[in-house]
Structures are given as C-alpha cells and as structure tokens.
Amino acid sequence: MNRLTYKEPNGDWGIVGMTEENADQKMYAAACKLLDYEETGLGPDEIERKIVQLELEHCTCGMAIDSDWLHCPKCGAIIVR
C-alpha cells in the first residue's frame, strides 16, 4: 500500500498534493490521523484485528479482563468470549 503522507528528515510532513492553501483545520486534523495511522506500518486488516483484540480484553466499562473471569468485577457485566 502506497503512503499518502510524507515525512522530511527535519520532521516536516504533509500529504502528497495538499498545500496550506487548500487545507482547512478539519483537513489538517484528518491529515494528522492519517499520518499516525501510516506510521504504524499496519494495514487495515491488521488494525481491525487489534481493535477486536482490545475489545475482547476489556469490558465495556474499561476494566481489563482476566481470561478466566465470567463477570467483570467492576460493573458485574457478563463477559462474552
């Protein structure tokens, strides 16, 4: 997958084809997120797997879940695996 962002040795970065003149605040925010994503080196499928893995390891209340628990000790929710 080809990158849409670039990074200069001095730390400057941007999106190919985007200039300050044609970018507003929302576009800049989206560009920052895209840069962060591309810097992970992960593809869309790998990101999706990591999201699912994190969701399985945490209750909806945010409590980290141990693999042998049946209920969340913080909120009492049933843990579905």
Rosetta silent file (secondary structure, phi, psi, omega in degrees, C-alpha in Angstrom):
SEQUENCE: MNRLTYKEPNGDWGIVGMTEENADQKMYAAACKLLDYEETGLGPDEIERKIVQLELEHCTCGMAIDSDWLHCPKCGAIIVR
SCORE:     score description
SCORE:     0.000 S_00000001
   1 L     0.000  128.312  179.351    0.000    0.000    0.000 S_00000001
   2 L   -78.973  142.508  178.562    1.431    3.365   -1.011 S_00000001
   3 L   -76.694  147.266  174.109    1.605    6.108    1.575 S_00000001
   4 L   -99.046  -15.742  179.199   -0.376    9.293    1.142 S_00000001
   5 E  -106.002  160.513  174.876    1.764   11.152    3.671 S_00000001
   6 E  -136.235  156.378  178.223    5.440   12.012    3.559 S_00000001
   7 E  -132.038  131.630  177.662    7.975   12.966    6.200 S_00000001
   8 L   -87.111  156.569  178.391   11.085   15.084    5.692 S_00000001
   9 L   -56.911  -27.715 -179.331   14.342   14.346    7.566 S_00000001
  10 L   -83.153    0.609  178.703   13.820   17.563    9.570 S_00000001
  11 L   100.138  -14.912  175.914   10.425   16.305   10.843 S_00000001
  12 L   -63.037  148.500  179.917    8.214   18.328    8.495 S_00000001
  13 E  -147.039  168.812  178.183    5.415   16.278    6.988 S_00000001
  14 E  -172.453 -176.012  175.818    2.437   16.593    4.693 S_00000001
  15 E  -110.321  135.638  179.764    0.049   14.858    2.343 S_00000001
  16 L   -55.519  125.084  177.727    1.015   14.394   -1.266 S_00000001
  17 L    86.698   -3.706 -179.459   -0.810   17.058   -3.289 S_00000001
  18 L  -105.906  132.684  176.768   -2.054   19.060   -0.276 S_00000001
  19 L  -118.630  168.930  178.303   -0.786   22.558    0.423 S_00000001
  20 H   -61.751  -29.881 -178.319   -1.515   25.006    3.220 S_00000001
  21 H   -69.156  -31.082 -176.665   -3.665   26.980    0.798 S_00000001
  22 H  -107.201   18.717 -179.949   -6.081   24.089    0.138 S_00000001
  23 L  -124.250  127.676  174.270   -6.273   22.684    3.686 S_00000001
  24 L   -99.083 -173.986 -177.242   -8.564   23.905    6.450 S_00000001
  25 H   -61.263  -42.330 -179.215   -8.485   22.891   10.141 S_00000001
  26 H   -65.378  -39.932  178.382  -10.610   19.771    9.637 S_00000001
  27 H   -64.890  -40.049  179.077   -8.436   18.629    6.743 S_00000001
  28 H   -64.278  -41.778  178.220   -5.320   19.186    8.856 S_00000001
  29 H   -61.733  -42.810  178.268   -6.819   17.127   11.722 S_00000001
  30 H   -64.776  -38.570  178.904   -7.625   14.300    9.308 S_00000001
  31 H   -63.606  -38.997  177.789   -4.106   14.517    7.888 S_00000001
  32 H   -62.222  -42.934  178.954   -2.644   14.133   11.398 S_00000001
  33 H   -65.198  -41.464  178.729   -4.712   10.990   11.959 S_00000001
  34 H   -62.826  -42.961  178.595   -3.682    9.597    8.570 S_00000001
  35 H   -60.389  -47.317  179.254   -0.011   10.233    9.349 S_00000001
  36 H   -58.421  -44.245  179.113   -0.331    8.453   12.707 S_00000001
  37 H   -60.995  -49.491 -177.632   -2.060    5.502   11.021 S_00000001
  38 H   -65.547  -30.215  178.552    0.546    5.219    8.274 S_00000001
  39 H   -67.593  -22.291  177.971    3.364    5.459   10.823 S_00000001
  40 H   -67.058  -27.874 -176.923    2.093    2.241   12.479 S_00000001
  41 L    77.149    4.507 -179.000    3.028    0.298    9.360 S_00000001
  42 L   -95.047  146.959  175.783   -0.118   -1.794    9.809 S_00000001
  43 L   -85.905  170.650 -179.245   -2.682   -2.449    7.113 S_00000001
  44 H   -55.721  -41.353  179.747   -6.451   -2.035    7.572 S_00000001
  45 H   -64.668  -39.841  179.549   -6.970   -5.744    8.349 S_00000001
  46 H   -66.715  -39.352  177.483   -4.249   -5.703   10.992 S_00000001
  47 H   -62.576  -44.894  179.976   -5.752   -2.602   12.625 S_00000001
  48 H   -60.382  -43.658  177.963   -9.184   -4.263   12.699 S_00000001
  49 H   -61.470  -40.445  179.148   -7.733   -7.386   14.360 S_00000001
  50 H   -66.266  -38.811  177.907   -6.010   -5.249   17.008 S_00000001
  51 H   -62.593  -47.420  179.191   -9.253   -3.365   17.734 S_00000001
  52 H   -61.106  -42.128  179.760  -11.160   -6.632   18.160 S_00000001
  53 H   -61.493  -44.099  178.753   -8.384   -7.998   20.385 S_00000001
  54 H   -64.566  -39.275  178.973   -8.500   -4.897   22.622 S_00000001
  55 H   -64.657  -35.911  179.494  -12.286   -5.085   22.847 S_00000001
  56 H   -71.334  -25.068 -176.560  -12.045   -8.729   23.914 S_00000001
  57 H   -92.194   -4.142 -178.612   -9.514   -7.878   26.612 S_00000001
  58 E  -134.360  141.594  174.419  -11.566   -5.052   28.164 S_00000001
  59 L   -72.798  163.874  177.092  -15.094   -4.790   29.487 S_00000001
  60 L   -63.080  -20.880  177.696  -17.334   -2.032   28.132 S_00000001
  61 L   -81.844   -7.222  178.237  -16.719   -0.207   31.434 S_00000001
  62 L   100.648   -7.301 -179.518  -12.987   -0.139   30.609 S_00000001
  63 L   -69.431  131.564  174.210  -11.866   -2.739   33.147 S_00000001
  64 E   -67.599  135.545 -172.755   -9.078   -5.039   31.921 S_00000001
  65 L  -105.918  132.661  173.371  -10.423   -8.580   31.884 S_00000001
  66 L   -81.020  146.339 -173.246   -8.610  -11.692   33.080 S_00000001
  67 L   -64.730  -20.508 -178.470   -9.065  -14.701   30.798 S_00000001
  68 L  -101.429    4.752  179.098  -10.745  -16.864   33.448 S_00000001
  69 L   -78.449  143.620  174.328  -13.327  -14.318   34.656 S_00000001
  70 L  -102.047  -24.278  179.127  -17.024  -14.863   33.898 S_00000001
  71 E  -133.430  148.959  176.240  -18.150  -11.452   35.219 S_00000001
  72 L   -73.749  125.662 -179.856  -16.491   -8.062   35.344 S_00000001
  73 L   -69.965  -17.902 -178.756  -15.533   -7.303   38.966 S_00000001
  74 L   -84.576  -48.228 -174.557  -16.046   -3.574   38.392 S_00000001
  75 L  -116.397  -10.107  178.423  -19.512   -3.418   36.823 S_00000001
  76 L    83.806    3.316 -178.922  -20.758   -7.032   37.031 S_00000001
  77 L   -64.371  145.441  175.593  -21.268   -7.420   33.289 S_00000001
  78 E   -72.957  131.973 -179.414  -21.194  -10.964   31.903 S_00000001
  79 L   -90.129  120.561 -179.527  -18.023  -11.493   29.892 S_00000001
  80 L  -103.261  129.222  179.436  -18.746  -12.957   26.477 S_00000001
  81 L  -116.431    0.000    0.000  -15.855  -14.615   24.668 S_00000001
